[in-house]
Amino acid sequence: MPDQFLFATEVFINGLMAGVLYALVALGFVLIYKASGIFNYAQGVMALFAAMTLVGIMNGQVPFSHIINAVFGTEIHHFGWHVPAFLAIILTVGVMVGFAWLVQRLVMRHLVGQEPIILFMATIGLAYFLEGVSDLMWGSEIKKLDVGLPQGGSFWIEDMTAGLGSENFYGFFIDNLDMVATIVAALLVVGLVLFSQYTKQGRAMRAVADDHQAALSVGISLNFIWVLVWSVAGFVALVAGIMWGTKSGVQFSLSLIALKALPVLMLGGFTSIPGAIVGGLIIGVGEKMFEFWIGPLVGGATENWFAYVLALLFLVFRPQGLFGEKIIERV
């Protein structure tokens, strides 16, 4: 088997796995946009906050310990216990639901009927506020996250052309964590599509996205829907934070994964849950294969800009994305 083909296969598969991780972040954007018409700039910071909260709960860290110690002259940093990963995840989900309630109570309820740009600016402020709260609560140092997910791994295939009894094998590396992320993303997409299409709450979410005032007029509670959708987006952010935090550590650069989700949204469409997955796979495979084939010819580092150039082409020729809704306005 030619080495070039083997390397290309490894790059292709790892591109698929990377695309799934991009799609996990994009799912949170899609959920909130479908339910409220808001592009949530804070989604990446929500993944950071969820991951930091999970690590803090698991390690028994005292929230705001730096402030408490500075005010009272103490040296308290930990409660002295460790919380099992499964219980810590449940508690973190509760924190994200509480965060969703606060967002609705303090921000969204005051912006009903406002222009989309006003709502977008509100999420920018929310992102910087949440990033600051994360720093104050849990500190700014890099944290290791381990919830028991498998890591490492490789895949080997036998050279079938070498004859019977041959000991020639060819192998390439596939991260077990990426495989778990793929399964989790598939389950999330199925669950979210079923929820959005076949439940009363899902249909109410779509109605709110179309028109806030019309949804109110038919008895839909905006307060409940916004708490629900931000809670689900918070859960998706937690899943993305676990995967990315386990892979590269929980650090403040984790919030920047939202920037890579933008091309995914432009390709898949801002209103399509399956589109987020397809867009993520295209970006993941595209940037890896482009780096593999074209990178050496142009000096490398093409992964930094390939996704945005591809998104720009889609904006020019198909601005609604592959699965997005084409909006026609009468003038």
C-alpha positions as a Markdown table, in Angstrom:
| # | Residue | x | y | z |
|---|---|---|---|---|
| 1 | Met | 0.0 | 0.0 | 0.0 |
| 2 | Pro | 1.6 | 3.3 | -1.0 |
| 3 | Asp | 2.6 | 5.5 | 1.9 |
| 4 | Gln | 1.0 | 8.6 | 0.3 |
| 5 | Phe | -2.4 | 6.9 | 0.2 |
| 6 | Leu | -2.0 | 5.8 | 3.8 |
| 7 | Phe | -1.1 | 9.3 | 5.0 |
| 8 | Ala | -4.0 | 10.8 | 3.0 |
| 9 | Thr | -6.4 | 8.3 | 4.6 |
| 10 | Glu | -5.2 | 9.2 | 8.1 |
| 11 | Val | -5.5 | 12.9 | 7.3 |
| 12 | Phe | -9.0 | 12.4 | 5.9 |
| 13 | Ile | -10.3 | 10.5 | 8.9 |
| 14 | Asn | -8.7 | 12.9 | 11.4 |
| 15 | Gly | -10.3 | 15.7 | 9.5 |
| 16 | Leu | -13.7 | 14.1 | 9.9 |
| 17 | Met | -13.1 | 13.8 | 13.7 |
| 18 | Ala | -12.0 | 17.5 | 13.9 |
| 19 | Gly | -15.1 | 18.5 | 12.0 |
| 20 | Val | -17.3 | 16.8 | 14.5 |
| 21 | Leu | -15.7 | 18.9 | 17.3 |
| 22 | Tyr | -16.3 | 22.1 | 15.3 |
| 23 | Ala | -19.9 | 21.0 | 14.7 |
| 24 | Leu | -20.5 | 20.5 | 18.5 |
| 25 | Val | -19.8 | 24.2 | 19.0 |
| 26 | Ala | -21.9 | 25.2 | 16.0 |
| 27 | Leu | -24.9 | 23.4 | 17.3 |
| 28 | Gly | -25.2 | 25.8 | 20.2 |
| 29 | Phe | -25.3 | 28.7 | 17.8 |
| 30 | Val | -28.0 | 27.1 | 15.6 |
| 31 | Leu | -30.2 | 26.3 | 18.6 |
| 32 | Ile | -30.4 | 29.8 | 19.9 |
| 33 | Tyr | -30.6 | 31.3 | 16.4 |
| 34 | Lys | -33.5 | 29.0 | 15.5 |
| 35 | Ala | -35.4 | 29.9 | 18.7 |
| 36 | Ser | -34.8 | 33.6 | 19.0 |
| 37 | Gly | -33.2 | 34.9 | 15.8 |
| 38 | Ile | -30.1 | 35.8 | 17.9 |
| 39 | Phe | -26.6 | 35.1 | 16.8 |
| 40 | Asn | -25.1 | 34.2 | 20.2 |
| 41 | Tyr | -21.6 | 35.5 | 20.3 |
| 42 | Ala | -21.2 | 34.1 | 23.8 |
| 43 | Gln | -21.5 | 30.4 | 22.8 |
| 44 | Gly | -17.8 | 29.8 | 22.8 |
| 45 | Val | -17.4 | 31.5 | 26.3 |
| 46 | Met | -20.3 | 29.3 | 27.5 |
| 47 | Ala | -18.3 | 26.3 | 26.5 |
| 48 | Leu | -15.4 | 27.7 | 28.5 |
| 49 | Phe | -17.5 | 28.5 | 31.5 |
| 50 | Ala | -19.1 | 25.1 | 31.5 |
| 51 | Ala | -15.8 | 23.3 | 31.3 |
| 52 | Met | -14.2 | 25.4 | 34.1 |
| 53 | Thr | -17.3 | 24.9 | 36.3 |
| 54 | Leu | -17.1 | 21.2 | 35.7 |
| 55 | Val | -13.4 | 21.1 | 36.7 |
| 56 | Gly | -14.0 | 23.3 | 39.7 |
| 57 | Ile | -16.8 | 21.0 | 41.0 |
| 58 | Met | -14.9 | 17.8 | 40.4 |
| 59 | Asn | -11.8 | 19.1 | 42.3 |
| 60 | Gly | -13.9 | 20.6 | 45.1 |
| 61 | Gln | -12.5 | 24.1 | 44.4 |
| 62 | Val | -14.0 | 27.0 | 46.3 |
| 63 | Pro | -15.7 | 29.5 | 43.9 |
| 64 | Phe | -14.3 | 33.1 | 44.0 |
| 65 | Ser | -11.5 | 31.8 | 46.4 |
| 66 | His | -9.1 | 34.6 | 45.3 |
| 67 | Ile | -11.6 | 37.3 | 46.3 |
| 68 | Ile | -12.6 | 35.5 | 49.5 |
| 69 | Asn | -8.9 | 35.1 | 50.6 |
| 70 | Ala | -8.1 | 38.7 | 49.7 |
| 71 | Val | -11.0 | 40.1 | 51.7 |
| 72 | Phe | -10.8 | 37.9 | 54.7 |
| 73 | Gly | -7.1 | 37.1 | 54.7 |
| 74 | Thr | -7.6 | 33.4 | 54.5 |
| 75 | Glu | -5.9 | 30.7 | 52.4 |
| 76 | Ile | -8.9 | 28.6 | 51.5 |
| 77 | His | -8.9 | 27.1 | 47.9 |
| 78 | His | -10.5 | 23.7 | 48.2 |
| 79 | Phe | -13.3 | 22.1 | 50.2 |
| 80 | Gly | -11.3 | 19.0 | 50.7 |
| 81 | Trp | -13.3 | 16.6 | 48.6 |
| 82 | His | -13.6 | 15.4 | 45.0 |
| 83 | Val | -16.9 | 14.9 | 43.2 |
| 84 | Pro | -17.3 | 11.9 | 40.8 |
| 85 | Ala | -17.4 | 12.9 | 37.2 |
| 86 | Phe | -21.0 | 11.9 | 36.5 |
| 87 | Leu | -22.4 | 13.8 | 39.5 |
| 88 | Ala | -20.2 | 16.8 | 38.6 |
| 89 | Ile | -21.7 | 16.8 | 35.1 |
| 90 | Ile | -25.2 | 16.8 | 36.5 |
| 91 | Leu | -24.4 | 19.7 | 38.9 |
| 92 | Thr | -22.8 | 21.6 | 36.0 |
| 93 | Val | -25.9 | 21.1 | 33.9 |
| 94 | Gly | -27.8 | 22.6 | 36.8 |
| 95 | Val | -25.5 | 25.6 | 36.8 |
| 96 | Met | -26.0 | 26.1 | 33.1 |
| 97 | Val | -29.8 | 26.0 | 33.6 |
| 98 | Gly | -29.4 | 28.6 | 36.3 |
| 99 | Phe | -27.3 | 30.7 | 33.9 |
| 100 | Ala | -30.1 | 30.4 | 31.3 |
| 101 | Trp | -32.7 | 31.6 | 33.8 |
| 102 | Leu | -30.5 | 34.6 | 34.7 |
| 103 | Val | -29.9 | 35.5 | 31.0 |
| 104 | Gln | -33.7 | 35.4 | 30.4 |
| 105 | Arg | -34.5 | 37.3 | 33.6 |
| 106 | Leu | -31.8 | 40.0 | 33.3 |
| 107 | Val | -31.3 | 40.4 | 29.6 |
| 108 | Met | -33.7 | 38.8 | 27.2 |
| 109 | Arg | -37.0 | 39.8 | 28.7 |
| 110 | His | -36.0 | 43.5 | 28.3 |
| 111 | Leu | -35.2 | 43.1 | 24.6 |
| 112 | Val | -38.4 | 41.6 | 23.3 |
| 113 | Gly | -39.1 | 43.0 | 19.8 |
| 114 | Gln | -35.8 | 44.7 | 19.5 |
| 115 | Glu | -33.8 | 44.7 | 16.2 |
| 116 | Pro | -31.4 | 41.7 | 15.7 |
| 117 | Ile | -28.3 | 44.0 | 16.0 |
| 118 | Ile | -29.4 | 45.0 | 19.5 |
| 119 | Leu | -29.7 | 41.4 | 20.5 |
| 120 | Phe | -26.3 | 40.5 | 19.0 |
| 121 | Met | -24.7 | 43.4 | 20.8 |
| 122 | Ala | -26.2 | 42.1 | 24.1 |
| 123 | Thr | -24.6 | 38.7 | 23.5 |
| 124 | Ile | -21.2 | 40.4 | 23.0 |
| 125 | Gly | -21.5 | 42.0 | 26.3 |
| 126 | Leu | -22.7 | 38.7 | 27.8 |
| 127 | Ala | -19.6 | 37.0 | 26.4 |
| 128 | Tyr | -17.1 | 39.4 | 28.0 |
| 129 | Phe | -19.0 | 39.4 | 31.3 |
| 130 | Leu | -19.1 | 35.6 | 31.5 |
| 131 | Glu | -15.4 | 35.4 | 30.7 |
| 132 | Gly | -14.7 | 37.7 | 33.5 |
| 133 | Val | -16.9 | 35.8 | 35.9 |
| 134 | Ser | -15.1 | 32.5 | 34.9 |
| 135 | Asp | -11.8 | 34.1 | 35.8 |
| 136 | Leu | -13.0 | 35.4 | 39.1 |
| 137 | Met | -14.7 | 32.1 | 40.0 |
| 138 | Trp | -12.1 | 29.5 | 39.0 |
| 139 | Gly | -8.9 | 31.3 | 38.2 |
| 140 | Ser | -7.0 | 31.7 | 35.0 |
| 141 | Glu | -4.6 | 28.8 | 35.1 |
| 142 | Ile | -4.8 | 25.9 | 32.7 |
| 143 | Lys | -6.8 | 23.0 | 34.1 |
| 144 | Lys | -6.7 | 19.3 | 33.3 |
| 145 | Leu | -10.1 | 17.8 | 32.6 |
| 146 | Asp | -10.6 | 14.0 | 32.9 |
| 147 | Val | -14.1 | 12.6 | 33.1 |
| 148 | Gly | -13.0 | 9.1 | 32.1 |
| 149 | Leu | -13.2 | 9.4 | 28.3 |
| 150 | Pro | -10.8 | 7.2 | 26.4 |
| 151 | Gln | -7.8 | 8.9 | 24.8 |
| 152 | Gly | -5.0 | 7.9 | 22.5 |
| 153 | Gly | -5.3 | 5.0 | 20.1 |
| 154 | Ser | -4.3 | 3.8 | 16.7 |
| 155 | Phe | -5.7 | 1.7 | 13.9 |
| 156 | Trp | -3.8 | -1.0 | 12.0 |
| 157 | Ile | -4.6 | -2.8 | 8.8 |
| 158 | Glu | -2.8 | -5.8 | 7.2 |
| 159 | Asp | -1.1 | -5.6 | 3.8 |
| 160 | Met | -3.3 | -8.0 | 1.9 |
| 161 | Thr | -1.0 | -7.9 | -1.1 |
| 162 | Ala | 2.0 | -9.3 | 0.7 |
| 163 | Gly | 0.8 | -13.0 | 0.6 |
| 164 | Leu | -0.6 | -15.4 | 3.2 |
| 165 | Gly | 1.1 | -15.3 | 6.6 |
| 166 | Ser | 2.6 | -11.9 | 6.0 |
| 167 | Glu | 3.5 | -9.8 | 9.0 |
| 168 | Asn | 3.4 | -6.5 | 7.2 |
| 169 | Phe | 0.9 | -4.0 | 8.7 |
| 170 | Tyr | 0.2 | -0.4 | 8.0 |
| 171 | Gly | -1.3 | 1.8 | 10.7 |
| 172 | Phe | -2.4 | 5.3 | 11.4 |
| 173 | Phe | -3.5 | 7.2 | 14.5 |
| 174 | Ile | -7.1 | 7.8 | 15.3 |
| 175 | Asp | -7.8 | 9.4 | 18.7 |
| 176 | Asn | -10.4 | 7.5 | 20.7 |
| 177 | Leu | -11.7 | 10.8 | 22.1 |
| 178 | Asp | -12.5 | 11.9 | 18.6 |
| 179 | Met | -14.4 | 8.7 | 18.0 |
| 180 | Val | -16.4 | 9.3 | 21.2 |
| 181 | Ala | -17.1 | 12.9 | 20.1 |
| 182 | Thr | -18.5 | 11.5 | 16.8 |
| 183 | Ile | -20.9 | 9.2 | 18.5 |
| 184 | Val | -22.0 | 11.9 | 21.0 |
| 185 | Ala | -22.5 | 14.4 | 18.2 |
| 186 | Ala | -24.6 | 12.0 | 16.2 |
| 187 | Leu | -26.8 | 11.3 | 19.2 |
| 188 | Leu | -27.1 | 15.0 | 19.9 |
| 189 | Val | -28.2 | 15.8 | 16.4 |
| 190 | Val | -30.8 | 13.0 | 16.3 |
| 191 | Gly | -32.2 | 14.1 | 19.7 |
| 192 | Leu | -32.3 | 17.8 | 18.8 |
| 193 | Val | -34.0 | 17.2 | 15.4 |
| 194 | Leu | -36.6 | 15.0 | 17.1 |
| 195 | Phe | -37.2 | 17.6 | 19.8 |
| 196 | Ser | -37.4 | 20.5 | 17.3 |
| 197 | Gln | -39.8 | 18.8 | 14.9 |
| 198 | Tyr | -42.0 | 16.5 | 17.0 |
| 199 | Thr | -42.5 | 18.2 | 20.4 |
| 200 | Lys | -44.8 | 21.1 | 21.4 |
| 201 | Gln | -41.8 | 22.9 | 22.9 |
| 202 | Gly | -39.8 | 22.5 | 19.7 |
| 203 | Arg | -42.6 | 23.9 | 17.5 |
| 204 | Ala | -43.0 | 26.8 | 20.0 |
| 205 | Met | -39.2 | 27.5 | 19.6 |
| 206 | Arg | -39.6 | 27.8 | 15.9 |
| 207 | Ala | -42.6 | 30.1 | 16.3 |
| 208 | Val | -40.7 | 32.4 | 18.6 |
| 209 | Ala | -37.9 | 32.6 | 16.1 |
| 210 | Asp | -40.3 | 33.7 | 13.3 |
| 211 | Asp | -41.9 | 36.5 | 15.3 |
| 212 | His | -41.8 | 37.3 | 19.0 |
| 213 | Gln | -45.0 | 39.3 | 19.0 |
| 214 | Ala | -47.0 | 36.8 | 17.0 |
| 215 | Ala | -45.8 | 34.0 | 19.3 |
| 216 | Leu | -47.0 | 36.0 | 22.3 |
| 217 | Ser | -50.4 | 36.6 | 20.7 |
| 218 | Val | -51.1 | 32.8 | 20.5 |
| 219 | Gly | -50.1 | 32.2 | 24.1 |
| 220 | Ile | -46.5 | 31.1 | 23.8 |
| 221 | Ser | -44.5 | 32.1 | 26.8 |
| 222 | Leu | -41.3 | 33.8 | 25.7 |
| 223 | Asn | -39.8 | 33.5 | 29.1 |
| 224 | Phe | -40.2 | 29.7 | 29.2 |
| 225 | Ile | -38.9 | 29.2 | 25.6 |
| 226 | Trp | -35.9 | 31.4 | 26.1 |
| 227 | Val | -34.9 | 29.7 | 29.4 |
| 228 | Leu | -35.4 | 26.3 | 27.6 |
| 229 | Val | -33.4 | 27.2 | 24.5 |
| 230 | Trp | -30.5 | 28.8 | 26.5 |
| 231 | Ser | -30.5 | 25.7 | 28.8 |
| 232 | Val | -30.2 | 23.3 | 25.8 |
| 233 | Ala | -27.5 | 25.5 | 24.3 |
| 234 | Gly | -25.8 | 25.5 | 27.7 |
| 235 | Phe | -25.9 | 21.7 | 27.7 |
| 236 | Val | -24.4 | 21.6 | 24.2 |
| 237 | Ala | -21.7 | 24.0 | 25.3 |
| 238 | Leu | -20.9 | 21.7 | 28.2 |
| 239 | Val | -20.6 | 18.7 | 25.9 |
| 240 | Ala | -18.3 | 20.8 | 23.5 |
| 241 | Gly | -16.3 | 22.0 | 26.5 |
| 242 | Ile | -15.8 | 18.5 | 27.8 |
| 243 | Met | -14.5 | 17.3 | 24.5 |
| 244 | Trp | -12.2 | 20.3 | 23.8 |
| 245 | Gly | -11.1 | 20.6 | 27.4 |
| 246 | Thr | -10.2 | 16.9 | 27.6 |
| 247 | Lys | -8.3 | 17.2 | 24.3 |
| 248 | Ser | -6.3 | 20.4 | 25.0 |
| 249 | Gly | -6.9 | 21.4 | 28.6 |
| 250 | Val | -9.4 | 23.9 | 30.0 |
| 251 | Gln | -7.9 | 27.4 | 29.3 |
| 252 | Phe | -9.3 | 30.7 | 28.2 |
| 253 | Ser | -8.3 | 30.1 | 24.6 |
| 254 | Leu | -11.1 | 27.5 | 24.6 |
| 255 | Ser | -13.5 | 30.4 | 24.0 |
| 256 | Leu | -11.9 | 31.0 | 20.6 |
| 257 | Ile | -13.3 | 27.8 | 19.2 |
| 258 | Ala | -16.4 | 29.9 | 18.5 |
| 259 | Leu | -14.4 | 31.6 | 15.7 |
| 260 | Lys | -13.9 | 28.2 | 13.9 |
| 261 | Ala | -17.7 | 27.6 | 14.3 |
| 262 | Leu | -18.5 | 30.6 | 12.1 |
| 263 | Pro | -17.4 | 29.1 | 8.8 |
| 264 | Val | -19.3 | 25.9 | 9.8 |
| 265 | Leu | -22.5 | 28.0 | 10.2 |
| 266 | Met | -22.0 | 29.7 | 6.9 |
| 267 | Leu | -21.6 | 26.4 | 5.1 |
| 268 | Gly | -24.4 | 24.5 | 6.8 |
| 269 | Gly | -26.8 | 27.4 | 7.4 |
| 270 | Phe | -27.7 | 29.2 | 10.6 |
| 271 | Thr | -31.1 | 27.4 | 11.0 |
| 272 | Ser | -30.2 | 23.8 | 10.2 |
| 273 | Ile | -29.1 | 21.3 | 12.9 |
| 274 | Pro | -28.0 | 18.7 | 10.4 |
| 275 | Gly | -26.3 | 21.5 | 8.5 |
| 276 | Ala | -24.1 | 22.2 | 11.5 |
| 277 | Ile | -22.8 | 18.7 | 11.3 |
| 278 | Val | -22.3 | 18.6 | 7.5 |
| 279 | Gly | -20.6 | 22.0 | 7.6 |
| 280 | Gly | -18.3 | 20.9 | 10.4 |
| 281 | Leu | -17.3 | 17.8 | 8.5 |
| 282 | Ile | -16.6 | 19.8 | 5.3 |
| 283 | Ile | -14.5 | 22.3 | 7.2 |
| 284 | Gly | -12.7 | 19.6 | 9.1 |
| 285 | Val | -11.8 | 17.5 | 6.1 |
| 286 | Gly | -11.3 | 20.4 | 3.8 |
| 287 | Glu | -8.7 | 22.2 | 6.0 |
| 288 | Lys | -6.8 | 18.9 | 6.8 |
| 289 | Met | -6.7 | 17.8 | 3.2 |
| 290 | Phe | -5.8 | 21.2 | 1.9 |
| 291 | Glu | -2.9 | 21.4 | 4.4 |
| 292 | Phe | -1.8 | 17.9 | 3.4 |
| 293 | Trp | -1.8 | 18.5 | -0.4 |
| 294 | Ile | -1.4 | 22.3 | -0.9 |
| 295 | Gly | 0.3 | 23.3 | 2.4 |
| 296 | Pro | 3.8 | 22.2 | 1.5 |
| 297 | Leu | 3.6 | 24.2 | -1.8 |
| 298 | Val | 2.7 | 27.5 | -0.1 |
| 299 | Gly | 4.7 | 27.3 | 3.1 |
| 300 | Gly | 2.1 | 25.6 | 5.3 |
| 301 | Ala | -0.2 | 27.1 | 8.0 |
| 302 | Thr | -3.2 | 26.9 | 5.6 |
| 303 | Glu | -5.5 | 25.6 | 8.4 |
| 304 | Asn | -5.5 | 29.1 | 9.9 |
| 305 | Trp | -7.3 | 30.6 | 6.9 |
| 306 | Phe | -8.8 | 27.8 | 4.7 |
| 307 | Ala | -12.1 | 27.7 | 6.5 |
| 308 | Tyr | -12.7 | 31.4 | 6.2 |
| 309 | Val | -11.9 | 31.5 | 2.5 |
| 310 | Leu | -14.3 | 28.7 | 1.9 |
| 311 | Ala | -17.0 | 30.4 | 3.9 |
| 312 | Leu | -16.4 | 33.6 | 1.9 |
| 313 | Leu | -17.0 | 31.7 | -1.3 |
| 314 | Phe | -20.3 | 30.4 | 0.1 |
| 315 | Leu | -21.3 | 33.9 | 1.1 |
| 316 | Val | -20.8 | 35.0 | -2.5 |
| 317 | Phe | -22.5 | 32.1 | -4.3 |
| 318 | Arg | -24.9 | 30.6 | -1.7 |
| 319 | Pro | -25.3 | 33.0 | 1.3 |
| 320 | Gln | -28.0 | 30.9 | 3.0 |
| 321 | Gly | -25.6 | 27.9 | 3.2 |
| 322 | Leu | -26.3 | 24.3 | 2.1 |
| 323 | Phe | -29.3 | 23.7 | 4.4 |
| 324 | Gly | -30.3 | 27.2 | 5.4 |
| 325 | Glu | -33.6 | 28.8 | 4.5 |
| 326 | Lys | -33.6 | 31.2 | 1.5 |
| 327 | Ile | -35.2 | 34.5 | 2.7 |
| 328 | Ile | -37.2 | 36.4 | 0.1 |
| 329 | Glu | -38.4 | 39.9 | 1.0 |
| 330 | Arg | -41.0 | 41.8 | -0.9 |
| 331 | Val | -40.3 | 45.5 | -1.5 |
